[in-house]
Amino acid sequence: MKNVKIDYEALRRKFPSKNPDRRKRIASIKAIRREYETKRSELGLKAPVLRRGPAFYLVLLVGLALLGALVLSVAGKGGRPDGPKRADIKARESMNALCIALGRYKFHVGSYPSDDEGLAALAAITPEKPGWYGPYIRKLNPDPWGRAYVYETRPEGGDPVLYSRGPDGRMGTTDDVMPDRKLFREPFENVAWTNKWVPYQLRGYVLAPDEAARERIRREIEKY
């Protein structure tokens, strides 16, 4: 069998590469790499050698400590709040409970406790109040800073003033803690807690969908 000489150049021309641009890019990258290696050898540059001595391990430990501190600081943002913030949250939760208790007191009695009665009226036992059905709290505690909550009724009516003076103990400063005032009205909007107890405004009244039904109910009542 005779040796057959293959003309590879002719074959490449006959069957060109599907992506000639890719071949050019690869050739350019190889040329740049060869030039880079040549320059490095001319300048006598060598890859740095890292010796793992005491300094290496010291740097490693310091880096791990800094990384751990960073992770803990980031994780702490979603974890348990710090001391002052916990106190604020506790004060707000306590006042929210007082708002609901005050709303229930008014639901039964018809008004909020007076300034003289104060919040202590919520924990009182059988006071002489028509419609009273308490006590509404078991015990009146101070705020997290050991001071009494500020409670004042409004001369013009409406929901009372209720807040904590916060860490500095002064009224009207930026660290005062306020409750959710919508909770004053919750006992009137959701009466499931009353177990069908009628609010003071409706006692003695008969509710009927229309005049005929009201007349029928009135006649039934007259029989008794």
N, C-alpha and C positions, 0 to 999 in steps of 0.2 A: 504494500500500500504506500503510495507516494505521499510525502509530506505536503499538506495543503497550507499555503500562506493566507492568513485571513487579514483582510484590510479593514481594521477596526474603524479607521477614520471614515471610510466609505459607508460602513454600517451606521455610524452615528449620524451621518448626513442623511442617510436613507430613512432611518428610524429616529428622528429627533426626540429629545426628552419632552415629556408632557408639560413640564414646568421649567422652562429655561431660566426664568428669573430666579427661581430658588437655587439653581446651580450657581448662578452668578453671585448670589448673596453668600452662599457657603464658601465659594472661592475667595470672596472679599474678606470674610471673617478669618479664614485661614491665613490670608496674607497679612492682615493686621496682627494676628497672634504671633506669626513668625517675626514680624518687625518689632513687636513688643519684647519678645524673648531676646532678640538680638541686642536691643538697647539695654536691657537689664544686665546681660552678660558683659557688655562694654563698660558699664558703670560699676560693675563688681557688686551688684545688689544681690542679696540672698534673702530667702524667706526668714523672718525673725523666728528665733527659737525661744520658746517659753520654758524657763526652768521652774520646775515645781518645788521650789524651796519654801521656807517659812513665810516669806513675803507673799508668795502665791496664795497660800492657804489663808493668810490674814485678810488679803483683799477679797477672797471668796467668802469668808465669814461675814465681813462687813457688808458685802453686796447682798447676801442672803438676809441679813438683819434688816437692811433698808427695804428690801422687797417685802419681807414679812410685815414691817410697820405700815407700808403702803396698803397691803391687802387688808390689814386689820382696820385701818382708818376708813377705807372704802366700805368694808362690810359693816362697820359700826354705824354708818348712815342709815342702814335699814334695820338695825337691831334695836335694842332697848334704849330709849331716850335717856339723856343725861339727867342729873339731879334736878336742876331748875325746871326743865321741861316736864319732868314727871310730876313735879309739884303743881305746875300750871294745869296739866291734864286732870290731876286728882281734884283740884279746886273746881274746874269746869264741870266735871262729872257730878260732884257733890251738889253744885248749884243747879244743875239740870234736874236732879232728883227733887230739890227743893221747889223748883218751878212747878213740877207736876203735882207735888203735895199741896202747894198753894192753890193751884187750879182746882184740885179736889175739895179743898177747904171751901173755896168760893162756890163750887158746885152745890155743896150742901147748905152752907150758911147764907150765901147771897152776897158776901163781900170778903175781901181779904182781911187778915188780921190788922188791927190798927198799929200805929207806930209804937204805942205804949205796950201792946201785947207782943209785938215783934214775932220773930220766927219761933220763939218758944211756944207760941199757941199751937203750933203743929204737933208738938209732942205732949200737950196737956191732956189730962185725963178728965173726961166728962165735964167740960166747962158749961156754964149756963148760956148756951148759944142755941137758939131755935134751929133745928135741922142738923145740928152737929152730929157727925157719924164717924168720929176719929178714934184714937189718934191717927195722924197722917204720917208721922215718922216715929221711929222708936226712940231716937235720941238726937238732940241737936248738938253737933260737933263743931268746933272752930275750923277755920281754913287750915291748910297745910302749914302755915306759918304761925299758928297758934292764936290768931285773932278772929274776932267775930265777923261774920259777913255783914256787909252794909245792906240794910233793908229799910226802905222808906216808901210809904204810900204817896200817891200823887193827889194833890188837892182837886185837880180837875177830873179825877177818876182815871180809869184805864189800869193797865198792869203796873205793879209797883216797881220800884228801883231795887235791883239786887245785883251785887257784885262783890268781888274780893279786892282788897287794897294791894294785893300782890306782895312780892318780897320786901319792898321798901316800906310798906305800912302806911303810905300816904295816899290820900284820896285824890283822884283826878290826874294821876301820872300815867306814863305810857305802859307800865307793867301791871296795871289793873287787869283783872281777869273777869270776863263777862260770860254769862250763861247763854244758852240758846233761848231767846225770848219767845219763840213760837211755842215752846212747851207749856207756857201758861195756859194756852187755849186747848191743849191736847185733851184734857179730861172732858171738855164739851164736844169735841169733834169725834172722839171715839169713846163711847159710853159702855163698852164691853166690861170695864172694870166695875161698874155699878151693880151688876147683877139685877138689872131692871129697877134700880133705884131712880125715882123721878127727880129731876133737878128742881130747885126751889121755884123757878119761874112758872112751872107747870102744875104745881101742887094745887089741888082743888079744881082743876079745869078738866073738861072732857074733850078729847080730840076726836073729830069726826071728819070724814072726807067731804061731806056736803051737808046742806041744811036738813034734808030729809033724814039722813042717818043721825044727825045730832038730835033731832026731835024724837026719833025712836029711842035713842039712848036715854034722853031726858025722861020719857014716859016709863022706861024700865026702872030708872032710879027712883021715881016717885012711888013705885009699888012698895018699896022698902021704907 
